[in-house]
Amino acid sequence: MNVFRYMMIALLSLGLFPQPSFSKNLLPNIQEAYANPNSTGTVFSNYYILINIGHGNIEALSMTIPKKLGVINGISVIDEAGNKVEMSYTIDNYLVRLSFDKPVHQENLKIVLKSVKDSNINARSWFFYLSAKLRGESDFIPFGTARINTYD
């Protein structure tokens, strides 16, 4: 079984089989993630995750929130021109779903988690796992992990 797996990896790397559609930069990628303020003793901070949409049409994004965090004042998404992107969101069991009113494409977006309460003062980093739903697809495809350092 392992021989078959290694052969498939070799054939894919040689280009003998077509690559999946997300290999053409259709999925977003994470550019930056940070907290502001991020100094010791801060209880409430805004968390920012900057993503580049790539060439895909994104209908929705999902991300996990670490269990010891709580988003207090909501979530917003801002485009590269500084305008608020129309979307709705749900938070269910530490999973956030962002649904855009119209598909977004070829833009940089900033996801803002407002007034996040850090209930674990000893934690220095939080990890958010992000997935995207492309237009016309039924499933979310993971595309990266955002690491936010909360204290210097």
N, C-alpha and C positions, 0 to 999 in steps of 0.2 A: 504494500500500500504506500509506503514511504517513497519507493522508487517512482511510482506513478506521480506522486505529488511533486517530486523534484523535477521530473520530466516536464510536467505542465508549467512549472515556474520557468524552466529553461526555455521552453517554446514561447511562452508569453514574452519573456525578456528579449527574444530574438525577433519578435514582431510577426511570428507565423500565425498567430490567432489575433483576431481583432480585440483591442483593448476595450474595457467597459466605457460607457459614455462619459462617466465622470472624469476620465483621464484627459479630456479635452478642456480642462479648466471650467467645468460646469458647476462644480461645487465651490462654496465659499472657502476662504481660508482666514485664519485668525491673524490679524496684524499686530494687535497689542491688547493688553488687559492690565488694568490698574485700579487702585482705590484712591479716593480723595476725600478727606485727608487720610493719610496712612500712618500717622504717628502713634507712638505708644500711648495707651490710655484712651484712645478714641473709641467710643461705643457705637456711634452711628456714622457711616460713611456712604458715599455714593460709589458704586462699582461700575466701571466702564469696560466694555468689550468691543473693540473695533474689528470689524470683519470686512473683507473685500468679497463682494458677491461673485466675481468672476464673470463668465459668459452665460451662466444659467439663469433661468427664470425661477426665482424662489417664491413659492406660495406660503411657506411656513418654516419656522425654526423651532427647535426644541432644545432645552438644556436642563441639566440637573442642577439643583441647588444643594450644597452641603447641608446635612441635617441640623447643624448647630446655628445656621443662619436663618434670619427671617426678613423678608422684604416688607418694609413697613409702608412706604408711601408710593408703591407702584413701580411700573416699568414703562419706559418710553424708548422709542427708536428714532434716531436723528440721521438724516442723509448727509452727504458730503457738503451740501450747500447750507447746512444748519437748519433745515426745515424738518418739522416733525412728520414722520411717516405714519400714515393712517393704518392702524392695526388694532387688534384686540388680543388679549392674553388670558390664559387660565393658569392657575397654580394648583396642581393636584398631587399630593404625596411627594413633594420635592421635585416634581417635574413641571417645568414651565413650557407652555406652548404659545408661541407668537404666531398669529394668523394675520397675514397682510390682506388689506382690502383689495389690492391689485398686485399681481406679481412684481417683484423688484428684480432688476437686472443691471449689470455693469455699473455698480455703484459701491462706494464705501459706506458702510452703515456703522453707527455707534449705538450699541445697546446700553441703556442706562438703567441700572437697578438703584432705585432711589432710597436713601436713608436705610441702608441695610444694617441691622443690629447684629453685632458680633458678640455672641453669648459665650464664646470660648476665648478668653483674653490671652491664653497661652499659644493659640494657633498663629502661625506666621504666614501660612499660605493656604489658599482655598482653590479647589479644582472644580471647574464647570465643564461638563462634557456636552458638546454641541453637535446637533444633527440638523440636516436640512431636508425639506420636502420640495423636490423639483416639480414644476408645472407638468401635469399629466401623469405623475407618478403617484402610487398609493402608499409607499413606505417612506419613512425618514431614513436618510443615509448619514451615518456619522462622518464628521469632517475634521474634528479637532478637539483639543482640550485647552481651555483658557486657565492659566494660573494667575491668581491675583495675590500678590504679597500685601499683607495688611499692615506690617510694621517694618520699619527700617532696622 
